[in-house]
Amino acid sequence: MSTKAKFWVSTVSAALLIALLSRTLFPFSLLSFDSAEDRQRIWLLTLWTTGVMAICFGLTGLLTSIVPPGFREVNDAGSVAAALEARREQRQQMGDSAFYNFAGWMVTTGIILILLYFAAWVLLRP
């Protein structure tokens, strides 16, 4: 199985697993949410919040590749020009893997969770 296929299978699997676990393991009765409507709303809120948090967390990781070099990178390279050149070489070496890493995985899983939220919201409406 290719790296991209593993990436997509794992993101979809993780999103479905999170949705299933949040539906079954959430302590509804401990929080005195006994009605089916309350359980559904809490589950939808959990899906939405988890998806948004995953997207935000992943985007911070993806943004590190487009922000300018920091002081440490300039110091390690010896000059701003050398730091920029090192960054450019690193981007060329990464190629497709610039997205197919943990940060991209988090963003994709978050998007799938939000899509699951909308699907559940449409299907479970009274």
VEXDREN-2710 file (C-alpha; in Angstrom, 1 decimal):
% VEXDREN-2710
k/r/px/py/pz
1/MET/0.0/0.0/0.0
2/SER/1.4/3.4/-1.0
3/THR/2.0/6.2/1.5
4/LYS/-0.9/8.3/0.2
5/ALA/-3.3/5.4/0.4
6/LYS/-2.2/4.7/4.0
7/PHE/-2.6/8.4/4.7
8/TRP/-6.2/8.5/3.5
9/VAL/-7.2/5.1/5.0
10/SER/-5.8/6.2/8.4
11/THR/-7.6/9.6/8.3
12/VAL/-10.9/8.1/7.5
13/SER/-10.5/5.3/10.0
14/ALA/-9.4/7.7/12.7
15/ALA/-12.4/10.0/12.1
16/LEU/-14.9/7.2/12.1
17/LEU/-13.3/5.7/15.3
18/ILE/-13.4/9.1/17.0
19/ALA/-17.1/9.5/16.0
20/LEU/-17.9/6.0/17.3
21/LEU/-16.0/6.3/20.5
22/SER/-17.5/9.8/21.3
23/ARG/-20.9/8.3/20.7
24/THR/-20.4/5.2/22.9
25/LEU/-18.0/6.3/25.7
26/PHE/-19.2/9.8/26.5
27/PRO/-20.5/9.9/30.1
28/PHE/-24.0/11.1/29.3
29/SER/-25.6/9.6/32.4
30/LEU/-22.9/11.0/34.8
31/LEU/-23.7/14.5/33.5
32/SER/-27.5/13.8/33.8
33/PHE/-28.2/13.9/30.1
34/ASP/-30.7/11.2/29.7
35/SER/-32.9/12.3/26.8
36/ALA/-32.1/11.2/23.3
37/GLU/-32.2/14.7/22.0
38/ASP/-29.6/15.8/24.6
39/ARG/-27.3/12.9/23.7
40/GLN/-27.6/13.7/20.0
41/ARG/-26.8/17.4/20.5
42/ILE/-23.8/16.6/22.7
43/TRP/-22.5/14.0/20.2
44/LEU/-22.8/16.5/17.4
45/LEU/-21.1/19.2/19.4
46/THR/-18.3/16.8/20.2
47/LEU/-17.9/15.9/16.5
48/TRP/-17.8/19.6/15.5
49/THR/-15.5/20.7/18.3
50/THR/-13.0/17.8/17.8
51/GLY/-13.0/18.5/14.0
52/VAL/-12.3/22.2/14.5
53/MET/-9.6/21.6/17.1
54/ALA/-7.9/19.1/14.8
55/ILE/-8.0/21.5/11.9
56/CYS/-6.5/24.4/14.0
57/PHE/-3.8/22.1/15.4
58/GLY/-2.9/20.8/12.0
59/LEU/-2.9/24.2/10.4
60/THR/-0.3/25.5/12.9
61/GLY/2.0/22.7/11.8
62/LEU/1.4/23.3/8.1
63/LEU/2.0/27.0/8.5
64/THR/5.5/26.4/9.8
65/SER/6.6/25.6/6.3
66/ILE/5.5/29.0/4.9
67/VAL/6.5/31.4/7.7
68/PRO/9.9/33.2/7.4
69/PRO/12.9/31.7/9.0
70/GLY/13.2/32.4/12.7
71/PHE/16.2/33.7/14.7
72/ARG/17.4/30.2/15.5
73/GLU/17.4/29.1/11.8
74/VAL/19.3/32.3/10.8
75/ASN/21.8/31.8/13.6
76/ASP/22.4/28.1/12.7
77/ALA/22.8/28.9/9.0
78/GLY/25.0/31.9/9.6
79/SER/23.1/34.4/7.5
80/VAL/19.6/35.2/6.4
81/ALA/20.4/34.3/2.8
82/ALA/21.8/30.9/3.9
83/ALA/18.7/30.3/6.0
84/LEU/16.4/31.1/3.1
85/GLU/18.4/28.8/0.8
86/ALA/18.3/26.0/3.4
87/ARG/14.5/26.4/3.7
88/ARG/14.1/26.4/-0.1
89/GLU/16.1/23.2/-0.4
90/GLN/14.1/21.6/2.4
91/ARG/10.8/22.4/0.5
92/GLN/12.2/20.9/-2.7
93/GLN/13.2/17.7/-0.9
94/MET/9.8/17.4/0.8
95/GLY/7.7/17.7/-2.4
96/ASP/4.4/15.9/-1.8
97/SER/5.3/15.1/1.7
98/ALA/4.8/18.7/2.7
99/PHE/1.1/17.8/3.2
100/TYR/1.3/14.1/3.8
101/ASN/2.7/14.4/7.3
102/PHE/1.1/14.6/10.8
103/ALA/0.0/18.2/10.3
104/GLY/-1.8/17.3/7.1
105/TRP/-3.2/14.2/8.7
106/MET/-4.7/16.3/11.5
107/VAL/-6.3/18.8/9.1
108/THR/-7.7/16.0/6.9
109/THR/-9.1/14.1/9.9
110/GLY/-10.7/17.4/11.2
111/ILE/-12.3/18.0/7.9
112/ILE/-13.7/14.5/7.8
113/LEU/-15.0/14.9/11.3
114/ILE/-16.8/18.1/10.3
115/LEU/-18.2/16.3/7.2
116/LEU/-19.4/13.5/9.5
117/TYR/-21.0/16.2/11.7
118/PHE/-23.0/17.6/8.8
119/ALA/-24.0/14.1/7.6
120/ALA/-25.2/13.2/11.0
121/TRP/-27.0/16.5/11.5
122/VAL/-28.9/16.0/8.2
123/LEU/-29.7/12.4/8.8
124/LEU/-30.7/12.7/12.5
125/ARG/-32.9/15.8/12.2
126/PRO/-36.5/15.2/13.3
END
